[in-house]
Amino acid sequence: MIKTATMSVPDSCTFQANFLGEVRVDVRLPKCKAPSRRKKAVLEKWILASQKERHSLLLTAQARKREEVCKFVKLKNPNQKQWIHFVGVGGCGLSALALLAVKQGFEVSGSDIRWSSFMNGLEQAGVRLHVGHSMSNVKSNNGLRFPNAIVVSSAIPQDNVEILHAKSMGIPVYKRDYWLAKITEHHKLIAVSGSHGKSTTAGLLAYVLKAMGDDLTAVVGAHVPQFSGRNIVSGDSQHFVLEADEYDNCFLGLSPYIAVVTNVDWEHVDIFQDEEAVKTVFRRFLRKIRRGGHLVICGDRSEGPEPEHLSGARSIPSSDIVGCNIITYGISNTNEWHASSICLNSKGGSDYILCHRGQPLAKISLQIPGVHNVLNSIAVIATIMALLHDQRQINELINSLTLHLPNFIGLSRRFEMIGKIHGCHIYDDYAHHPTEVYMVLQAARQRFPMKRLLVVFQPHTYRHSLQQYVNCDFLKFIDCAILTLGDSCSRLAALKDDFAQALSNADHIVVTAVYSVREVGNWNVSGKDLTDSIIGPPSEYIPALEDVVDKLALEISKDPLRQILILTLGAGDINTVGPKLLHELQKRLCKVNSKLKLPIPALILA
């Protein structure tokens, strides 16, 4: 017998009823004695039969509805003293918006499941913070006062208790993308997008513009040590630099004057079915550029052993982009702005000759290492020239760029030095995708060509398990399945071989257990599977971070003068390994030296 189920799929971005309209699903129900087995069999068969097509249709519908909603719903006057509550405030994206809201005069509170380093700055700024989610977080004065709006992270499920309570009380609930659209709509927005490098590019762009005297506003998805606001700048000029994230189609509500695209790669495998799906959403984003605006896009295509990561202008037909000026940049001299004669400098970064349409203009010096940062800096140069060319002379702009670019020290968790002791240097990086792993390893080789490179990699996220939905209500069960179709494979499962190839550029690899945030369930891909896939250098699987610290401290202590670079990689809590290892090394070496009556080893912290 065939049963037809008709359901409304709530959109997790605006939480409005019937956001996607009615979705009809034809499901053949097999005869099973056990209800849970029956439900699981239904889902598995249905997903296998229609996964890719339905997922693509749903993502498209979500994006279109989001764009429509962003056009019609209006926030209250932000100049009035209003209370904004942020759910998931511990993440880099939402914490930046919360801090910006404080600077803009809002009363701000926030909650998250656990404390994060980003919440330290919020606490100092006077934000009321709650660890854990509760209805009490969204009311005050004994329940007589409620927030004027709730802003929600993309990582927060729609059945969160604070969201449900807010909706029941009639409090507007906005996802991050809609909030960004509203706070930037009256600015000249420079939206920095791309699968990789957008944080560094956005941070560098904001830093240079501010150094040039622009009182801009900026929101970056990582801590910028040279910003007093950590990852935001709050100013009064018309310019707004924003790191525009493609995750959950968050950038589709924006209307940028300048859009920067660093590259296009298959990232966020829990959202995008394949690389073509990523390109499709970027094409939609580029159509949002204001008429008379600019598209600054990498025109290179990678060649040689590096990953195929620099899909830029060549992957997006010009017919998809109308009404704006297209500016290409890259290493290749076929681009309008490009670099030549790239070489290592005394600071461990790169020097290169900046060229415009084949003509050399200036020598640029960077202290941040790697060819990928050369590309990021050219993107910044091209963007500033497009933004300010009608206000300043070209020679004046070039002189300002050559003055300020060398002073940028980079972002936290982007090849960040943790410290050094004897011959051991310890660095940390956020790299959690094969392309990013490859590029940061090349940067490490550039800065420390003579050191042995030992990488500790923490894989990030699994797929959703079907089992977690087996015992839920059937319609909710199918709804959840629709929203999680993209998780048919995890980042690790989908990119395991690419990770193995990228990591093989190290001299020794340690892989830890997988760090999972958004995804839960029973999984069939592990860090051990990745370790077994690495061909070439020795690799080992050490699940617990504490055991990694003990193992490395023991090995390094045997020969403390050996020249070695420890590089911790991942988007989880792998960044705790470096400081703990440094402390353990100092403790062990001090004990040895005291027995031998030798000087205490010099410990240098970043």
Disulfide bonds with the S-S distance in Angstrom:
none
